[in-house]
Amino acid sequence: MTKKINFSISGMHCSSCVNTIEQEIKKLDGINKANVNFAMQKGFVEFDDTKLKIEDVFEAVRKAGYEPSIEDPHKAKKQKEIKSLKIKFTIALIFSIPLMYLAMTSAFIPETFIKHLSLIQFLLATPVVIVGYEFFTRGLFAIYKTKRANMDTLIALGVSAAYIYSIVAAINIWLGNQNFSHRNLYFEIAAFLITFILLGRYLEAIAKGKTSDAIKKLMGLQPKTALVIKDGKETKIAISDVKLDDIIVVRPGEKIPVDGVVVEGHSSVDESMITGESIPIEKEKEAKVIGGTINKTGSFNFKTTKIGKDTVLSQIIKLVEEAQSSKAPIQKLVDFIASYFVPIVLIVAILTFGLWFFIGKGFVFSLTIFISVLIIACPCALGLATPTAIMVGTGMGAQLGILIKNAEALQKLKKIDTIIFDKTGTLTEGKPKVTNIVPYTKSDNEILTYAASIEKKSLHPLADAVVEDAKKRDLKLKDVSNFEEISGKGAKAKIENETILIGNPQFIKENGIDISSSQIDIDHLMNEGKTTILLVIDNKLVGLIGIADTVKPHVKEAVTKLRTIVDHILMITGDNKKTAHAIGIKSKLEYEEIIAEVLPQDKAKEVKKLQQKNLIVSMVGDGINDAPALAQSDVGIAIGRGTDVAIESADVVLMKDDIRDVYKAIILSKYVIRKIKQNLFWAFFYNVAAIPIAAGILYPFTGFLLNPMIAAVAMAFSSVSVVTNSLLMKRYKKKIIKSFDIK
């Protein structure tokens, strides 16, 4: 049986770590998929639990030199890591500042100190090296255990070179060797390298924590308790103790604990954090409520229908976490480069050292360049470029009511050039409504009263539309006798000694009634795609009722906007062409953009035909019969209030019943991919430019030589800048909301 598990990983410091862990996990028999997310410090595995246990996966992670756990990284563990880095940086800084002063100047330093300067510098540098011991253990352990170098390896080699050479120089000074002086000491470089790198990782940890704000906000929505009616009394219990079919009381201002259906009361509920819908939704008897949403005004009781991991909120959190743990196709290039990056840097550093030493610049000069090359080369920025943007982008989507299930779908959305909309339930309300009443000898309300009185006894879906309209008008229905339904045609009955016929034109004609005088009205309604019901009382046609599945609000607006970013917009339906074209016109679609009379099982074939024309297709639907087409399309988009099967088959789920969110999803995708490319450009540019400068390429022309401490600062802040650029994406959320002038 296939099992999926997310878990935390501590100890990762660059994209090389990601590759090392993934390769160790993929060696295991039974692994179907393994993704490691550097930005989230998380791993995701899909495996056959008949061949593997999660403990086997954890053992592979430990073998690679990292520590896995099931703990939630968004809680205490993340804060503990940030606190630890802050303490380490503070200690390193306290010892590094006086060390730097002693190394840079002799002013105001007592003579006794100057005599023992090498010893004092050693004593100040050593605590800093001890504080940064993990760079050495992880960096050297990686080479020993996995035969692969990582960013910690570069740091360990650079710091070790400066520190060990300084100890050798200090020993020679103590022994009185005249070839060595205090100028040969590099203790301050070893100390400040660690200090600046700790600062960079501290700032990076804070920034990375902010990229998962969406998940933390969603988790914060989960109430801890619920007020349940037991034995006629209200009892407060832990949310974990709530059971299916419990009756729960919700008062004004309280969060709804779990999913359910209202059984008593009335209120308005703020569902904005779940659906992105800013306007509170009215809830009355039989209305569905979602756990985590906020009750605004009234009080109500509801019966629980979903608890624990089955609630909508829990499913959203799971989907967003899986999306943030997944990898976009663009990440494959980064992973490939990162796997070779550290070994190449090591080779470049050694060759550069050898070159400068060979041309006579001396050991100290060559060592300085060797350290600078090792330290400035930073694959961290490369490793953070894609996942941080994915995390922020999918989090923004969740806050807008757009759930993007994986990074691949997010990247593909940008390329969509063809959108196919299912008609019923997607472009239309999916529920027939009375749209027209054409009276001849009786008033609108009289016609509707007679029709609803009879249709109340019918099981036909169109009958519900007539009865529902009569309810809205508060019409008092009449007693019916001798009711007889003729399947697919109509019905006969008696009302107060009057003989009533109701049904389609063919049925009325079959009963010998002349309808020629109303043919123009009948044709007009049918040309608009409406089903026409005729009402006859005592052999006289008294009126017509037009029934149609109405187009949802904002459909025209959505189609107009989508035309600005995609090439083709189509509608697909099983309805006849006349009805389909009537709905198409109201949806601002052209005649040739409508695919009608398509059987449910053939919708996926229509998608495939378009894909064979090299079109990148997105299918938007809500029903069970849309599931194959959603799965076949390049990006399937399901309306969130649709069926569970459609949602499961789709790559993107729109929590609101609003197809304008299709446009928002696509422009969000375009923006996220643009940010990823920006991040990758600067990460690549940084390394391409920085490594030659660190290697001394400018020295022959300008005399400029990069100080290893400056290299450490540049390396640390390159990662911070990439994360910050991703965090700036949050400002784009307002632009997406305003794309339809929605407040």
C-alpha positions in Angstrom: 0.0 0.0 0.0 1.3 3.4 -0.9 1.9 5.8 2.0 2.8 9.5 2.0 4.6 11.2 4.9 6.0 14.7 5.5 8.8 15.1 8.1 11.2 17.6 9.4 15.0 17.6 8.7 17.5 19.5 10.8 21.0 20.3 9.8 20.5 21.3 6.1 22.5 24.4 5.0 22.5 24.3 1.2 21.1 22.7 -1.9 24.0 20.2 -1.8 22.4 18.9 1.4 19.2 18.4 -0.4 20.8 16.3 -3.1 22.7 14.2 -0.6 19.6 13.3 1.4 17.4 12.6 -1.7 20.0 10.3 -3.2 20.3 8.3 0.0 16.5 7.9 0.3 16.1 6.9 -3.3 18.5 4.1 -2.8 15.9 2.3 -0.7 13.8 -0.4 -2.3 10.1 0.7 -2.2 10.5 4.4 -2.6 8.2 5.9 -5.2 9.0 9.6 -4.7 11.3 11.6 -2.5 11.5 15.4 -2.3 13.5 17.4 0.1 12.7 21.1 0.6 15.7 23.2 1.8 13.6 26.3 2.5 11.1 24.4 4.7 13.7 22.1 6.1 11.3 19.3 5.3 11.2 16.0 3.5 8.3 14.3 1.6 8.3 10.6 0.8 5.9 8.3 -1.0 6.6 4.7 -0.5 5.3 1.1 -0.5 4.8 0.3 3.2 4.9 -3.4 2.5 8.6 -3.0 1.6 9.6 0.0 3.8 8.9 1.6 7.2 9.3 5.3 7.9 12.1 4.3 10.3 14.1 3.0 7.3 13.7 6.4 5.6 14.8 8.1 8.8 17.9 5.9 9.0 18.9 6.8 5.4 18.6 10.5 6.4 20.7 10.0 9.5 23.3 8.1 7.3 23.5 11.2 5.2 24.4 13.2 8.3 21.1 14.9 9.1 18.4 14.5 11.8 14.8 13.6 10.8 11.7 13.9 12.9 7.9 13.9 12.6 7.7 17.1 14.7 5.9 20.1 13.2 8.6 22.5 11.9 6.2 25.4 12.3 6.1 25.2 16.1 8.7 25.1 18.9 11.5 23.4 17.0 11.8 26.2 14.4 11.9 28.8 17.2 14.5 26.8 19.1 16.7 26.8 16.0 16.4 30.5 15.6 17.2 31.1 19.3 20.2 28.8 19.1 21.6 30.6 16.1 21.1 34.0 17.8 23.0 32.8 20.9 25.9 31.3 18.8 26.2 34.5 16.8 26.2 36.7 19.9 29.0 34.6 21.5 31.0 34.7 18.3 30.6 38.4 17.9 31.7 39.1 21.6 35.0 37.3 21.0 35.5 38.5 17.4 35.3 42.2 18.0 38.3 42.5 20.4 40.1 40.0 18.2 39.6 42.2 15.2 40.8 45.3 17.1 44.0 43.5 18.2 44.6 42.3 14.6 44.1 45.7 13.0 45.9 48.2 15.3 48.3 48.4 18.2 47.0 51.8 19.5 46.0 51.9 23.1 47.2 48.3 23.6 49.4 47.7 26.7 52.9 46.5 25.9 52.3 43.3 27.9 49.4 42.4 25.5 51.5 43.1 22.4 54.2 40.7 23.7 51.6 37.9 24.0 49.5 39.0 21.0 49.6 35.6 19.3 48.4 33.8 22.4 45.6 36.3 23.1 44.4 36.0 19.5 44.4 32.3 19.8 42.4 32.4 23.0 39.9 34.8 21.5 39.5 32.8 18.2 39.2 29.4 19.7 35.8 29.9 21.4 34.4 31.1 18.1 35.7 28.0 16.3 34.1 25.9 19.1 30.8 27.7 18.7 30.9 26.9 15.0 31.9 23.2 15.5 28.9 22.0 13.5 30.4 23.4 10.3 33.4 21.0 10.8 31.4 18.0 12.0 28.8 18.2 9.2 31.2 19.3 6.5 33.8 16.6 7.1 31.2 14.0 8.1 29.6 14.5 4.7 32.8 13.6 2.8 33.5 10.6 5.1 29.9 9.2 5.1 28.4 10.0 1.7 31.5 10.8 -0.3 30.0 14.2 -1.2 31.0 17.7 -0.2 28.5 20.3 0.8 28.5 24.0 1.8 29.7 23.2 5.3 32.7 21.4 3.7 33.7 24.6 2.0 33.3 26.6 5.3 35.2 24.0 7.3 38.1 24.0 4.8 38.3 27.8 4.6 38.1 28.3 8.4 40.5 25.4 9.1 43.0 26.8 6.6 43.1 30.2 8.3 42.9 28.8 11.9 45.5 26.0 11.5 47.9 28.2 9.5 47.6 30.9 12.3 48.4 28.2 15.0 51.5 27.2 13.0 52.5 30.8 12.7 51.9 31.5 16.5 54.0 28.5 17.5 56.9 29.8 15.3 56.5 33.2 16.9 56.7 31.7 20.4 59.8 29.7 19.3 61.4 32.9 18.1 61.4 32.1 14.4 62.2 35.4 12.7 60.4 34.4 9.4 57.0 34.7 11.2 55.4 37.8 12.7 52.0 38.9 13.9 51.2 39.8 10.2 51.1 36.0 9.5 48.2 35.5 11.9 44.7 34.9 10.4 42.8 34.2 13.6 40.5 37.2 13.0 39.6 35.9 9.6 38.8 32.4 11.0 36.6 34.0 13.7 34.8 36.5 11.6 34.1 33.9 8.8 32.1 31.9 11.4 30.6 35.0 12.9 29.3 36.4 9.6 28.1 33.0 8.4 26.2 32.5 11.7 24.6 36.0 11.2 23.6 35.1 7.7 22.0 31.8 8.8 20.2 33.5 11.7 18.7 36.1 9.4 18.0 33.4 6.8 16.1 31.3 9.4 14.0 34.3 10.4 13.2 35.0 6.7 12.4 31.4 5.9 10.1 31.2 8.9 8.1 34.1 7.3 7.7 32.2 4.0 5.5 29.7 5.8 3.2 32.3 7.4 0.2 31.0 5.4 0.5 27.5 6.9 0.9 29.0 10.4 -2.2 31.1 9.9 -4.2 28.1 8.7 -3.0 26.1 11.7 -4.0 29.0 14.0 -7.6 28.7 12.8 -8.0 25.3 14.4 -10.0 25.8 17.6 -9.0 23.8 20.7 -12.4 23.1 22.2 -16.1 22.7 21.2 -19.4 23.3 23.0 -21.3 20.0 22.5 -24.9 19.2 23.6 -24.9 16.0 25.5 -27.9 14.7 27.5 -29.6 18.0 26.9 -26.7 20.0 28.5 -24.0 22.1 26.9 -20.6 20.6 27.6 -17.2 22.0 26.6 -14.9 19.3 25.3 -11.5 19.1 23.6 -11.7 19.2 19.8 -10.1 15.7 19.6 -13.0 14.3 21.5 -15.7 15.6 19.0 -17.4 12.7 17.2 -19.5 12.5 14.0 -23.1 13.5 14.4 -22.5 15.5 17.6 -24.6 18.6 18.0 -22.3 21.6 18.5 -23.4 25.1 19.7 -21.7 28.1 18.1 -22.1 31.6 19.6 -21.3 35.0 18.1 -17.6 35.7 17.6 -16.6 32.0 18.1 -14.7 29.8 15.6 -16.6 26.9 14.2 -14.8 23.8 15.5 -15.3 21.2 12.7 -17.3 20.8 9.5 -21.0 20.2 9.7 -24.6 21.1 8.7 -26.7 23.7 10.5 -29.7 22.1 12.2 -31.0 25.1 14.1 -30.5 28.9 14.1 -29.3 31.5 11.7 -26.1 33.6 11.3 -23.5 35.0 9.0 -20.1 33.3 8.8 -16.7 34.8 7.8 -15.1 32.2 5.5 -12.4 34.5 4.1 -9.4 32.6 5.5 -10.6 29.4 3.9 -12.2 30.6 0.6 -10.8 34.1 0.2 -14.3 35.4 0.1 -14.4 38.7 2.0 -18.2 39.0 2.4 -19.7 36.9 5.3 -21.9 34.0 4.1 -25.5 33.7 5.4 -26.1 30.3 7.1 -29.4 28.8 7.9 -30.9 25.3 8.4 -29.2 22.7 6.2 -26.3 25.0 5.2 -22.8 23.6 5.4 -20.3 25.2 7.7 -16.5 24.8 7.7 -14.3 24.3 10.7 -12.0 27.2 11.5 -14.3 29.8 10.0 -15.6 32.6 12.3 -19.3 33.0 13.3 -20.2 36.7 13.1 -23.7 37.6 14.4 -26.2 35.0 15.4 -26.1 31.7 17.2 -26.7 28.3 15.7 -26.4 24.6 16.3 -24.9 22.2 13.8 -24.4 18.5 13.4 -20.8 17.4 12.7 -20.1 15.7 9.4 -16.3 15.7 9.2 -13.8 15.7 12.1 -10.0 15.5 12.5 -7.9 15.0 9.3 -11.1 14.8 7.2 -12.2 18.5 7.8 -11.8 21.0 5.0 -9.3 23.0 7.0 -7.1 19.9 7.6 -7.3 18.9 4.0 -6.3 22.5 2.9 -3.3 22.4 5.3 -2.3 19.0 3.9 -2.6 20.2 0.3 -0.6 23.4 0.9 2.1 21.5 2.8 2.4 19.0 0.0 2.5 21.8 -2.6 5.3 23.6 -0.7 7.3 20.3 -0.3 7.0 19.5 -4.0 9.5 20.6 -6.7 8.8 22.6 -9.8 10.4 21.3 -13.1 12.6 24.3 -13.1 14.2 23.1 -9.9 15.7 20.1 -11.7 18.3 22.3 -13.4 19.2 23.9 -10.1 19.6 20.4 -8.4 21.8 19.2 -11.3 24.1 22.3 -11.0 24.2 22.1 -7.2 25.3 18.4 -7.3 28.5 19.4 -9.1 28.9 22.9 -7.6 30.8 22.2 -4.4 33.3 19.8 -6.0 33.9 22.3 -8.8 34.5 25.1 -6.2 37.0 22.9 -4.4 38.9 22.3 -7.6 38.9 26.0 -8.5 40.1 26.9 -5.0 43.0 24.4 -5.2 44.0 25.4 -8.8 43.8 29.1 -7.9 46.1 28.6 -4.8 48.5 26.6 -7.0 48.6 29.2 -9.7 49.3 32.2 -7.5 51.9 30.2 -5.5 53.6 29.0 -8.7 53.9 32.6 -10.1 55.7 33.6 -6.9 53.1 35.4 -4.8 53.9 33.4 -1.7 52.0 31.1 0.6 50.1 33.7 2.6 48.8 35.5 -0.5 47.8 32.2 -2.2 46.1 31.0 1.1 44.1 34.2 1.3 42.7 33.7 -2.2 42.1 30.0 -1.5 40.0 30.9 1.6 38.1 33.6 -0.3 37.1 31.3 -3.1 35.9 28.6 -0.7 33.9 31.0 1.4 32.3 33.2 -1.3 31.0 30.3 -3.4 27.4 29.9 -2.0 25.0 27.3 -3.4 22.6 28.3 -0.5 21.1 31.1 -2.7 20.6 28.6 -5.5 18.9 26.1 -3.2 16.6 28.8 -1.8 15.6 30.5 -5.1 12.8 28.1 -6.1 11.4 26.7 -2.9 11.0 30.0 -1.1 9.0 31.5 -4.1 6.9 28.3 -4.3 6.2 28.5 -0.6 5.1 32.1 -0.7 3.2 31.7 -3.9 1.2 28.6 -2.8 0.6 30.3 0.6 -0.8 33.4 -1.2 -3.0 31.2 -3.3 -4.4 29.4 -0.2 -5.3 32.8 1.3 -7.1 33.8 -1.9 -9.1 30.5 -1.9 -6.9 29.0 -4.6 -5.3 25.7 -3.6 -2.5 24.7 -5.9 -1.6 21.0 -5.2 2.0 20.9 -6.4 4.8 23.0 -7.8 4.6 21.4 -11.2 1.0 22.6 -11.6 2.0 26.1 -10.5 4.7 26.2 -13.2 2.4 24.7 -15.9 -0.4 27.2 -15.2 1.8 30.0 -16.6 2.0 28.2 -20.0 -1.8 27.5 -20.4 -3.0 28.7 -23.8 -6.4 26.9 -23.9 -9.1 26.7 -21.2 -12.1 24.4 -21.5 -15.1 25.1 -19.1 -17.6 22.5 -18.3 -21.1 24.1 -18.6 -23.3 22.7 -15.8 -22.2 23.8 -12.4 -19.1 25.6 -13.7 -20.4 28.3 -16.0 -24.0 27.8 -14.8 -25.5 27.5 -11.4 -26.2 23.8 -12.0 -29.7 24.1 -10.7 -32.7 24.9 -13.0 -34.6 28.1 -12.2 -37.9 29.6 -13.5 -36.7 32.4 -15.8 -39.9 33.3 -17.6 -43.7 33.2 -17.2 -45.8 34.0 -20.3 -49.4 34.6 -19.2 -52.4 34.3 -21.6 -55.6 34.1 -19.6 -54.3 34.1 -16.0 -51.8 36.1 -14.0 -48.1 35.0 -13.4 -48.9 34.0 -9.8 -52.0 32.1 -10.8 -50.1 30.1 -13.5 -47.3 29.4 -11.0 -49.7 28.3 -8.3 -51.4 25.8 -10.5 -48.1 24.5 -11.9 -46.4 24.2 -8.5 -49.4 22.5 -6.9 -49.0 19.7 -9.5 -45.2 19.7 -9.8 -44.9 19.2 -6.0 -46.0 15.6 -6.6 -43.4 15.1 -9.4 -39.8 13.8 -9.0 -38.5 15.6 -12.1 -35.6 18.1 -11.5 -37.6 20.8 -13.5 -40.5 20.3 -11.1 -38.3 21.4 -8.2 -37.6 24.7 -10.0 -41.3 25.5 -10.3 -42.0 24.6 -6.7 -39.0 26.6 -5.5 -40.1 29.7 -7.3 -43.6 29.4 -5.8 -42.0 29.2 -2.4 -40.0 32.4 -3.0 -43.3 34.2 -3.9 -45.1 32.8 -0.8 -47.8 31.3 -2.9 -50.4 29.1 -1.3 -50.6 25.8 -3.2 -53.8 24.0 -4.1 -55.0 20.5 -3.3 -54.4 18.1 -6.1 -56.3 14.9 -7.0 -56.1 12.2 -9.7 -52.4 13.0 -10.3 -50.8 11.0 -13.1 -47.2 11.6 -14.3 -46.2 10.7 -17.9 -42.4 10.1 -17.8 -40.4 12.6 -19.8 -43.5 14.4 -21.0 -45.7 15.9 -18.3 -48.5 15.3 -15.9 -52.3 15.3 -15.5 -54.4 16.2 -12.4 -57.5 17.7 -11.0 -57.6 20.9 -9.0 -61.1 22.0 -7.7 -62.9 20.1 -10.5 -60.7 21.7 -13.1 -58.7 19.3 -15.4 -55.0 20.4 -15.6 -52.4 19.4 -18.1 -48.8 20.5 -17.7 -45.8 19.4 -19.8 -43.8 20.0 -22.9 -45.3 21.1 -26.3 -45.4 17.6 -27.7 -47.3 16.3 -24.7 -49.9 19.1 -24.9 -50.4 18.5 -28.7 -50.8 14.7 -28.1 -53.7 15.6 -25.8 -55.5 17.4 -28.7 -54.7 21.0 -27.6 -54.0 23.6 -30.3 -50.9 25.6 -29.4 -50.3 27.3 -32.7 -51.1 30.7 -31.3 -48.3 30.4 -28.8 -45.7 28.9 -31.1 -43.8 32.2 -31.5 -43.4 32.4 -27.7 -42.4 28.8 -27.4 -39.8 29.1 -30.2 -38.4 32.3 -28.6 -37.9 30.5 -25.2 -36.4 27.5 -26.8 -34.0 29.6 -28.9 -32.8 31.0 -25.6 -32.0 27.5 -24.5 -34.8 27.3 -22.1 -37.1 24.3 -21.4 -40.7 25.3 -22.0 -43.6 24.0 -19.9 -47.2 24.6 -21.0 -50.1 24.9 -18.6 -53.6 23.9 -19.8 -56.8 24.3 -17.7 -59.9 22.6 -19.1 -58.5 22.3 -22.6 -57.4 26.0 -22.7 -53.7 27.1 -22.9 -53.4 29.6 -20.0 -49.6 30.3 -20.0 -46.0 29.2 -20.5 -43.2 28.7 -18.0 -39.5 29.0 -19.2 -37.0 27.1 -17.1 -33.2 27.3 -17.5 -29.9 26.7 -15.8 -28.8 30.3 -15.3 -25.3 31.6 -16.0 -23.4 32.4 -12.8 -22.6 36.0 -11.9 -19.2 37.3 -13.2 -18.9 34.7 -15.9 -18.7 37.3 -18.7 -16.3 39.3 -16.7 -14.0 36.3 -16.1 -14.1 35.3 -19.8 -13.2 38.8 -20.9 -10.2 38.9 -18.5 -9.1 35.4 -19.5 -9.0 36.4 -23.2 -6.2 38.8 -22.3 -3.9 36.0 -21.2 -4.9 32.8 -23.1 -5.5 32.1 -26.8 -8.6 29.8 -26.7 -11.6 29.6 -24.4 -14.1 26.8 -25.0 -17.2 25.4 -23.3 -18.0 21.7 -23.3 -21.4 20.1 -22.5 -23.7 17.2 -23.1 -26.6 19.5 -23.8 -28.1 20.0 -27.3 -26.5 22.6 -29.5 -29.4 25.1 -29.2 -29.3 25.1 -25.4 -25.5 25.1 -25.4 -25.2 28.1 -27.8 -27.7 30.0 -25.8 -25.6 29.6 -22.6 -22.5 30.3 -24.7 -23.8 33.6 -25.9 -24.6 34.6 -22.3 -21.1 33.6 -21.3 -19.5 35.8 -24.0 -18.4 32.8 -26.0 -18.4 32.5 -29.8 -20.3 29.9 -31.8 -17.2 28.0 -32.7 -16.0 28.0 -29.1 -18.8 25.7 -28.0 -18.5 21.9 -28.0 -22.0 20.4 -27.5 -23.7 17.0 -27.3 -20.5 15.4 -25.8 -21.1 12.3 -23.7 -19.5 12.4 -20.2 -17.0 9.7 -21.1 -15.9 11.6 -24.2 -14.9 14.8 -22.5 -11.4 13.5 -21.9 -11.2 12.6 -25.6 -12.0 16.2 -26.5 -9.2 17.4 -24.2 -6.8 15.0 -25.9 -7.7 16.2 -29.4 -6.7 19.7 -28.4 -3.4 18.5 -26.8 -2.6 16.7 -30.1 -2.6 20.1 -31.7 0.2 21.1 -29.3 -2.1 23.2 -27.2 -1.5 23.4 -23.4 -5.0 22.7 -22.0 -6.6 23.5 -18.7 -10.0 21.8 -17.9 -12.3 23.6 -15.4 -15.1 21.5 -14.0 -17.0 20.4 -10.9 -18.8 17.1 -11.5 -18.0 13.4 -11.3 -18.2 13.2 -15.1 -15.5 15.9 -15.4 -12.9 13.9 -13.4 -11.4 12.1 -16.5 -11.1 15.3 -18.4 -9.5 17.1 -15.4 -7.0 14.3 -15.1 -6.3 14.3 -18.9 -5.7 18.1 -19.1 -2.3 19.6 -18.5 -3.7 21.5 -15.5 -7.1 20.4 -14.1 -9.0 23.1 -12.1 -11.9 22.0 -9.9 -14.6 24.2 -8.4 -14.2 23.7 -4.7 -17.9 23.2 -4.1 -18.0 20.5 -6.6 -17.7 16.7 -6.0 -14.8 15.1 -4.0 -13.9 13.1 -7.1 -13.4 16.2 -9.2 -11.3 17.9 -6.5 -9.2 14.7 -6.1 -8.6 14.6 -9.9 -7.6 18.3 -10.3 -4.3 20.0 -9.8 -5.9 23.3 -8.7 -9.0 23.7 -6.4 -11.0 26.9 -6.3 -12.6 27.1 -2.9 -15.0 29.8 -4.0 -17.7 29.1 -6.6 -16.2 31.8 -8.8 -14.4 31.2 -12.1 -12.7 34.6 -11.9 -10.3 32.7 -9.7 -9.1 30.9 -12.8 -7.7 34.2 -14.0 -6.2 34.9 -10.6 -4.5 31.4 -10.5 -2.9 32.0 -13.9 -1.5 35.5 -13.1 -0.3 34.2 -9.7 1.5 31.4 -11.5 3.1 33.9 -14.0 4.2 36.1 -11.1 5.7 33.3 -9.0 7.7 31.9 -12.0 8.9 35.4 -12.7 10.2 35.7 -9.2 11.8 32.3 -9.4 13.7 33.4 -12.5 14.7 36.6 -10.8 16.0 34.6 -7.8 17.9 32.1 -10.0 19.4 34.9 -12.1 20.8 36.7 -9.1 22.0 33.5 -7.5 23.8 32.4 -10.7 25.0 36.0 -11.3 26.4 36.2 -7.8 28.5 33.0 -8.2 29.6 33.7 -11.8 30.8 37.2 -10.7 32.0 36.5 -7.2 34.2 33.4 -7.7 36.5 35.1 -10.3 36.9 38.2 -8.1 37.7 36.0 -5.1 40.2 34.1 -7.3 42.1 37.4 -7.8 41.2 38.2 -11.4 41.2 41.9 -10.7 44.5 41.9 -8.8 46.8 42.2 -11.8 44.9 45.2 -13.2 43.7 47.1 -10.0 45.6 45.6 -7.1 42.3 44.6 -5.6 42.3 41.5 -3.5 39.0 40.3 -1.9 39.3 40.0 1.9 37.9 36.6 3.1 35.8 38.4 5.7 34.1 40.5 3.0 33.6 37.2 1.1 31.8 35.8 4.2 29.5 38.8 4.4 28.7 38.6 0.7 28.0 34.8 1.0 25.7 35.2 4.0 23.7 38.0 2.5 23.2 36.4 -0.9 20.9 33.9 0.7 19.1 36.5 2.7 18.5 38.6 -0.4 16.9 35.7 -2.3 14.6 34.9 0.6 13.7 38.6 0.9 12.9 38.9 -2.8 10.5 35.9 -2.4 8.9 37.5 0.7 8.3 40.7 -1.3 5.8 38.6 -3.4 3.2 39.1 -0.6 2.6 42.6 -1.8 1.3 41.2 -5.0 -1.7 39.7 -3.3 -3.5 43.1 -3.2 -2.9 43.4 -7.0 -4.5 40.0 -7.6 -7.5 40.9 -5.5 -7.9 44.2 -7.3 -7.7 42.5 -10.7 -11.5 42.5 -10.7 -11.9 45.6 -8.6 -13.0 43.4 -5.7 -12.8 45.0 -2.3 
